[in-house]
Amino acid sequence: MEALHAVLFIPLLGSLVLAWTGHRDFARDLNVGFSLATFIAACVLTAEVISQGPVFGWHREFFIDPLNVFLVTLTAFVGLTTAIFSRPYMRIEQDHGKMTPRRLRLYHSMYQLFNCTMLIALTTNNIGIMWVAMEAATLATVLLVSVYRTAASLEAAWKYFILCGVGIAQALFGIILLYMAAEKVIEVGGDDALLWTNLEAVKDRLDPNIITLAFAFLFIGYGTKIGLAPMHNWLPDAHAEGPTPVSAVLSGLLLNIALYAVLRFKVLTDGALESPLAGNLMMGFGLFSVVLAAFFLSRQRDIKRMFAYSSIEHMGLITFAFGMGGPLATFAGLLHMTVHSLIKSAIFFTVGHAAQTAGTQLMEEIKGLIKVSPTIGWGMMLGALAIVGMPPFGVFASEFLILTTAMREQPWATPLLLLALGVAFAAVFSRVQSMVFGDATIRPLAHPPALLPVFIHIGLGLLLGLYIPPYLDGWYRQAAGMVGG
């Protein structure tokens, strides 16, 4: 369990150290160092779980199983690559006067704290601690979104705080209701009634009426954090006004953690109820999010807002897949969750450098990227092709599985999904094509951009479309069995 201790304590230590030294020149390297150490610890933890099976920690308050172990590694990996990307990005922001020493210290410290809270939310066995970690992640990202201290960034951070604060309050009420149902059937009582493993063991004995109400509040609360429509309004503003590394971890990581929480509660609800209430709610809101976001994509002028709506679309698609249930749909949802994290964060890496190169986030003013910086241009083009579902990238494989399963299980939804995916493809591809291949109107960056993370992420997304490694395939199958039956 030393690996679990390291996974949780390294980013916490990094946050404390960078709170004092985050304004110095070596802080960018220190941020990468702490993120690398966290990733190595996550890999060791994953190897332990693969060889030994599920493990507990800290008097059963933490629990690692096939559903969360690879999400831990994915979170640590994207946290590392985003830290690498932020080194030159924040240096350029500092040169442009957007980042003062005080803001840099806040950014680096809150970045590590954000990683810590996400890892706690993933690994805890206590649904109360999970809620606290999600709230702490919200507070950390509020500070990150508002780090520029402009009127627009402060407004976006305030909107994010209010909407997600209301949502997380609904989730708290759902947890209270779940505790009410659990303490009646769990003999030991107390904190043990909040342990997910104890709840899962007695899920068929929980009061169906209380569980129905509890899941409704939990789904609304954590669905707000996922960015599901109509609770999605915070997400485009937070992406557009915060630093681009924050946009990358919001889309690539935070949305996954909130959806992971919903999946845990879906397992309990399915066990307690004889009706497919949880699945129907997830399918309805997921499909609504896909359709709404697809049509809003074509109306955006800001490049970060456009890809923020793309995140809403994809999270809606993943939620729909999990709502359908069954091993195949759940397998597809887990695969799509993985490739979306990799590809969307890679896209935001290229978007950040492109916006710095052009000095604006307006798409009509970003032209000729492939002539000015071929690596940025090709990175953005490949990332866009991957995220819209072009074969042979992993997004195509997961979307194909979701659509074919929907044709068999939910044929009424298939035309809506195909229409939304077609609209999203046209909107994203047309905009990115003009930015990459248009007449050059911008100048190169003063400092070389960090594009290695871009092509590593895209390469992994391509690999998952062609071949899934055995360990990852085994995780998908075990996790799909746990969630989808």
C-alpha positions in Angstrom: 0.0 0.0 0.0 3.0 2.3 -0.1 2.2 3.0 -3.7 -1.3 4.3 -2.7 0.3 6.5 0.0 2.6 7.9 -2.6 -0.2 8.5 -5.1 -2.1 10.6 -2.6 0.8 12.3 -0.7 3.1 13.3 -3.6 0.7 15.9 -5.2 -0.3 17.1 -1.7 3.4 17.7 -0.9 3.9 19.3 -4.3 1.1 21.7 -3.6 2.6 22.8 -0.3 6.1 23.1 -1.7 4.9 25.1 -4.8 2.9 27.4 -2.5 6.2 28.7 -1.4 8.4 28.3 -4.5 5.8 28.4 -7.4 6.9 31.9 -8.6 10.5 30.9 -9.2 11.9 29.8 -12.6 12.5 26.3 -11.5 8.9 25.9 -10.3 7.9 24.8 -13.8 10.4 21.9 -13.6 9.3 21.2 -10.0 5.7 20.9 -11.1 6.7 18.4 -13.8 8.8 16.5 -11.2 6.0 16.0 -8.8 3.6 15.0 -11.6 6.2 12.4 -12.8 6.6 11.0 -9.3 2.8 10.7 -9.0 2.6 8.9 -12.3 5.3 6.4 -11.4 3.5 5.7 -8.1 0.2 5.2 -10.0 1.9 2.7 -12.3 3.3 0.8 -9.3 -0.2 0.8 -7.7 -1.7 -0.5 -11.0 0.8 -3.3 -11.1 0.0 -4.3 -7.5 -3.7 -4.4 -8.2 -3.2 -6.5 -11.4 -1.1 -9.0 -9.6 -2.9 -9.1 -6.2 -6.5 -8.0 -6.9 -8.5 -5.3 -5.2 -6.9 -3.8 -2.1 -8.0 -1.7 0.9 -6.1 1.1 2.7 -6.4 3.2 5.8 -9.0 1.0 7.6 -11.0 0.4 4.5 -11.5 4.1 3.8 -9.7 3.6 0.5 -10.3 0.9 -2.0 -8.7 0.1 -5.4 -10.5 -2.3 -7.8 -10.7 -2.8 -11.6 -13.1 0.1 -12.0 -10.8 2.8 -10.7 -7.2 1.5 -10.9 -6.6 2.4 -14.6 -8.5 5.7 -14.2 -5.9 6.5 -11.5 -3.1 5.9 -13.9 -4.9 7.8 -16.7 -5.4 10.8 -14.4 -1.7 10.8 -13.3 -0.6 10.4 -16.9 -2.6 13.3 -18.3 -1.6 15.3 -15.2 2.1 14.7 -16.1 1.7 15.6 -19.8 -0.3 18.7 -19.0 2.5 19.8 -16.6 5.0 19.3 -19.4 2.9 21.3 -21.8 2.5 24.1 -19.2 6.2 24.7 -18.9 6.7 26.8 -22.1 3.0 27.9 -22.1 3.3 29.6 -18.7 6.7 31.1 -19.7 5.0 32.8 -22.7 2.1 33.9 -20.6 4.6 35.4 -18.1 6.4 37.2 -21.0 3.0 38.6 -22.1 2.3 40.0 -18.6 -0.6 37.7 -17.9 1.1 35.8 -15.1 2.7 37.6 -12.3 4.9 35.8 -9.7 2.0 35.7 -7.3 -0.3 34.2 -9.9 2.3 31.6 -10.9 2.7 30.5 -7.3 -1.1 30.1 -7.1 -1.3 28.3 -10.4 1.4 25.7 -9.6 0.2 25.1 -6.1 -3.5 24.7 -7.1 -2.5 22.5 -10.0 -0.9 19.9 -7.7 -3.8 20.2 -5.2 -6.3 19.7 -8.0 -4.5 16.4 -9.0 -4.5 15.3 -5.3 -8.2 15.9 -4.9 -9.0 14.0 -8.1 -6.9 11.0 -7.0 -8.6 11.0 -3.6 -12.1 11.0 -5.2 -11.1 8.1 -7.4 -9.5 5.9 -4.7 -11.7 6.5 -1.7 -14.1 3.8 -0.5 -16.1 6.4 1.5 -18.7 8.2 -0.5 -18.6 11.1 2.0 -14.8 11.6 1.4 -15.5 11.4 -2.3 -18.0 14.3 -2.0 -15.4 16.3 0.0 -12.7 15.6 -2.6 -15.1 16.7 -5.4 -15.9 19.9 -3.6 -12.2 20.5 -3.0 -11.5 20.0 -6.7 -14.2 22.5 -7.5 -12.6 25.1 -5.2 -9.1 24.5 -6.6 -10.3 24.8 -10.2 -12.2 28.0 -9.3 -8.9 29.6 -8.4 -7.2 28.2 -11.5 -10.0 29.5 -13.8 -9.8 33.0 -12.3 -5.9 33.1 -12.1 -5.7 35.8 -14.9 -7.9 38.1 -12.7 -9.6 39.7 -15.7 -13.3 40.6 -15.6 -14.2 37.7 -17.9 -12.2 35.1 -16.0 -13.6 36.2 -12.7 -17.2 36.0 -14.1 -16.5 32.5 -15.5 -15.0 31.4 -12.1 -18.0 32.8 -10.2 -20.4 31.1 -12.6 -18.5 27.9 -12.3 -18.5 28.1 -8.5 -22.2 28.9 -8.2 -23.5 26.3 -10.6 -21.2 23.5 -9.5 -21.7 24.5 -5.8 -25.5 24.1 -6.2 -25.0 20.8 -8.0 -22.6 19.4 -5.4 -25.1 20.5 -2.7 -27.7 18.3 -4.4 -25.2 15.4 -4.4 -24.7 15.9 -0.6 -28.5 15.6 0.0 -28.4 12.4 -2.2 -25.6 11.0 0.0 -27.7 11.8 3.2 -30.6 9.9 1.7 -28.4 7.0 0.8 -27.0 6.9 4.3 -30.6 6.8 5.6 -31.3 3.7 3.5 -28.0 2.1 4.4 -28.0 2.4 8.2 -31.2 0.4 8.3 -29.6 -2.7 6.8 -25.8 -2.3 7.7 -25.5 -3.6 11.3 -22.3 -1.9 12.3 -23.7 1.6 11.4 -21.7 4.8 11.7 -19.1 5.5 9.1 -19.4 2.0 7.8 -22.7 2.9 6.2 -20.8 5.3 3.9 -18.3 2.7 2.6 -19.1 1.8 -1.0 -18.0 -1.9 -0.5 -20.5 -2.2 2.4 -23.3 -0.6 0.4 -22.6 -2.8 -2.6 -22.8 -5.9 -0.5 -26.4 -5.0 0.7 -27.6 -3.1 -2.4 -30.5 -5.6 -2.9 -31.8 -4.8 0.6 -31.8 -1.0 0.4 -35.2 0.8 0.5 -36.2 1.3 -3.2 -38.1 4.5 -2.5 -35.3 6.2 -0.8 -32.8 5.0 -3.3 -34.9 6.3 -6.2 -34.9 9.8 -4.6 -31.2 9.6 -3.6 -30.1 8.7 -7.2 -32.1 11.6 -8.6 -30.3 14.1 -6.4 -26.9 12.4 -6.9 -27.3 12.3 -10.7 -28.3 16.0 -10.8 -25.4 16.9 -8.5 -22.6 15.0 -10.2 -24.2 15.5 -13.6 -23.6 19.2 -13.2 -19.9 18.4 -12.8 -20.0 16.1 -15.8 -21.3 19.0 -17.9 -24.6 17.3 -18.9 -27.2 19.6 -20.4 -29.0 21.6 -19.2 -26.5 22.0 -16.3 -23.7 22.6 -18.7 -23.5 26.4 -18.8 -20.4 26.7 -16.6 -18.2 24.5 -18.8 -17.7 26.7 -22.0 -17.0 29.8 -19.9 -14.5 28.0 -17.6 -12.7 26.5 -20.6 -12.5 29.8 -22.5 -11.4 32.1 -19.8 -8.9 30.0 -17.8 -5.4 29.0 -18.8 -5.3 26.3 -21.4 -3.6 23.7 -19.1 -6.7 24.1 -16.9 -9.0 23.5 -19.9 -7.0 20.3 -20.7 -7.4 18.8 -17.2 -11.0 20.0 -16.9 -12.0 18.2 -20.1 -9.6 15.3 -19.8 -9.9 14.5 -16.1 -12.5 16.3 -14.0 -15.4 15.3 -16.1 -14.3 11.6 -15.9 -14.1 11.7 -12.1 -17.7 13.1 -11.8 -18.9 10.4 -14.2 -17.0 7.7 -12.2 -19.0 8.8 -9.1 -22.3 8.5 -11.0 -21.3 4.9 -12.1 -20.7 3.9 -8.5 -24.1 5.1 -7.5 -25.7 3.5 -10.6 -24.4 0.1 -9.5 -26.2 0.6 -6.1 -29.4 1.9 -7.7 -29.6 -1.0 -10.2 -29.2 -3.5 -7.4 -31.9 -1.9 -5.2 -34.5 -1.3 -7.9 -36.2 -3.6 -10.3 -36.7 -0.8 -12.8 -34.0 0.6 -15.1 -34.5 4.1 -13.6 -30.8 5.0 -13.5 -30.1 3.8 -17.0 -33.1 5.7 -18.4 -32.0 8.9 -16.7 -28.5 8.6 -18.0 -29.7 7.8 -21.6 -32.1 10.7 -21.6 -29.7 13.4 -20.3 -26.8 11.9 -22.3 -28.7 12.0 -25.6 -30.0 15.5 -24.9 -26.4 16.7 -24.2 -25.1 15.1 -27.4 -27.7 16.8 -29.6 -27.6 20.2 -27.9 -23.8 20.4 -27.9 -23.5 19.3 -31.5 -25.7 22.2 -32.7 -24.0 24.7 -30.5 -20.6 23.7 -31.9 -21.4 25.5 -35.2 -22.3 28.7 -33.5 -19.0 29.3 -31.7 -16.3 31.8 -32.6 -13.9 31.1 -29.7 -11.8 28.0 -30.4 -11.7 27.0 -26.7 -15.5 27.4 -26.4 -15.9 25.2 -29.5 -13.9 22.3 -28.0 -15.6 22.8 -24.7 -19.0 22.1 -26.4 -17.2 19.1 -28.0 -16.5 17.8 -24.5 -20.1 18.2 -23.5 -21.1 16.2 -26.6 -18.6 13.4 -25.9 -19.5 13.2 -22.2 -23.1 13.0 -23.2 -22.3 10.1 -25.5 -20.4 8.3 -22.8 -23.2 8.8 -20.3 -25.7 7.4 -22.9 -23.5 4.3 -23.4 -23.4 3.7 -19.6 -27.1 4.2 -19.4 -27.8 1.5 -22.0 -25.9 -0.9 -19.8 -24.8 -4.4 -20.7 -21.2 -5.5 -21.1 -20.7 -4.2 -24.7 -22.1 -0.7 -24.2 -20.2 -0.3 -20.9 -17.0 -1.6 -22.5 -17.5 1.0 -25.3 -18.2 3.8 -22.7 -15.0 3.0 -20.8 -13.0 3.0 -24.0 -14.5 6.3 -25.1 -13.8 7.8 -21.7 -10.1 6.8 -22.1 -9.6 8.0 -25.7 -11.6 11.2 -25.1 -9.3 12.1 -22.2 -6.2 11.6 -24.3 -7.3 13.2 -27.6 -9.2 16.2 -26.0 -6.2 17.1 -23.8 -3.9 16.9 -26.9 -6.3 19.2 -28.8 -6.2 21.8 -26.0 -2.4 21.6 -26.0 -2.3 22.6 -29.7 -5.1 25.2 -29.1 -3.1 26.9 -26.3 0.0 27.3 -28.5 -2.1 28.4 -31.5 -3.9 31.0 -29.5 -0.6 32.3 -28.1 0.8 32.4 -31.6 -2.1 34.4 -33.0 -2.6 36.5 -29.8 -6.4 35.6 -29.9 -8.8 32.8 -29.4 -11.1 33.9 -32.2 -11.0 31.3 -34.9 -11.4 33.7 -37.8 -8.1 35.4 -36.8 -6.1 32.1 -36.5 -5.0 31.1 -40.0 -2.1 29.3 -41.7 -0.9 27.3 -38.7 0.7 24.7 -40.8 2.9 27.3 -42.6 3.9 29.1 -39.4 4.4 26.1 -37.1 3.9 22.8 -39.0 4.0 20.7 -35.7 1.2 22.8 -34.1 -0.8 22.7 -37.4 -0.5 18.9 -37.9 -1.1 18.3 -34.2 -4.4 20.3 -34.3 -5.5 18.6 -37.6 -4.8 15.1 -36.4 -6.4 15.8 -33.0 -9.5 17.2 -34.8 -9.7 14.2 -37.1 -9.4 11.9 -34.1 -12.0 13.6 -31.9 -14.7 13.7 -34.7 -14.4 9.9 -35.0 -12.3 9.4 -38.2 -10.9 5.8 -38.5 -8.6 4.3 -37.3 -8.5 6.4 -34.2 -9.9 5.0 -30.9 -12.8 7.5 -30.9 -14.1 5.8 -34.1 -13.9 2.3 -32.5 -15.8 3.4 -29.3 -18.4 5.4 -31.2 -18.9 2.5 -33.6 -19.5 0.1 -30.6 -21.9 2.6 -29.0 -23.9 3.1 -32.2 -24.2 -0.5 -33.1 -25.3 -1.3 -29.6 -27.8 1.5 -29.8 -29.2 0.1 -33.1 -29.9 -3.2 -31.3 -30.9 -2.0 -27.8 -32.3 1.6 -28.3 -33.1 2.0 -32.1 -35.2 5.1 -31.4 -32.0 6.9 -30.3 -29.8 5.9 -33.2 -31.0 8.6 -35.8 -30.6 11.3 -33.2 -27.0 10.1 -32.4 -26.1 9.9 -36.1 -27.5 13.4 -36.8 -25.6 14.9 -33.9 -22.3 13.2 -34.7 -22.7 14.4 -38.3 -23.3 18.0 -37.3 -20.4 17.9 -34.9 -18.1 16.4 -37.5 -19.0 19.2 -40.0 -18.7 22.0 -37.5 -15.3 21.0 -36.1 -13.7 19.9 -39.3 -14.7 23.0 -41.3 -13.3 25.3 -38.6 -10.1 23.5 -38.0 -9.3 23.1 -41.7 -9.4 26.9 -42.2 -7.2 27.5 -39.2 -4.6 25.0 -40.3 -4.5 25.4 -44.0 -5.6 29.1 -44.5 -3.3 32.0 -45.5 -0.8 32.7 -42.8 -1.6 35.8 -40.7 0.4 35.0 -37.6 3.9 34.8 -36.4 5.9 31.9 -34.7 6.2 31.7 -30.9 9.1 33.2 -29.2 9.8 30.0 -27.3 9.6 26.4 -28.7 6.2 24.8 -27.8 6.0 21.5 -25.9 4.4 19.3 -28.6 5.7 15.9 -27.5 2.7 15.4 -25.2 0.4 16.2 -28.2 1.8 13.4 -30.4 2.1 11.0 -27.5 -1.6 11.4 -26.7 -2.6 11.2 -30.4 -0.4 8.1 -30.8 -2.1 6.4 -27.9 -5.5 7.3 -29.3 -4.5 5.7 -32.6 -3.1 2.6 -30.8 -6.4 2.1 -29.0 -8.2 2.2 -32.3 -6.1 -0.6 -33.7 -5.1 -2.6 -30.7 -6.0 -2.7 -27.0 -3.2 -4.0 -24.7 -4.2 -7.2 -22.8 -4.1 -5.5 -19.3 -6.3 -2.6 -20.5 -8.7 -5.0 -22.2 -8.9 -7.0 -19.0 -9.7 -3.9 -17.0 -12.4 -2.9 -19.5 -14.0 -6.3 -19.3 -13.9 -6.5 -15.5 -15.1 -2.9 -15.0 -17.8 -3.5 -17.6 -19.0 -6.6 -15.7 -19.1 -4.5 -12.5 -21.1 -1.6 -14.0 -23.1 -3.2 -16.8 -23.7 -6.7 -15.6 
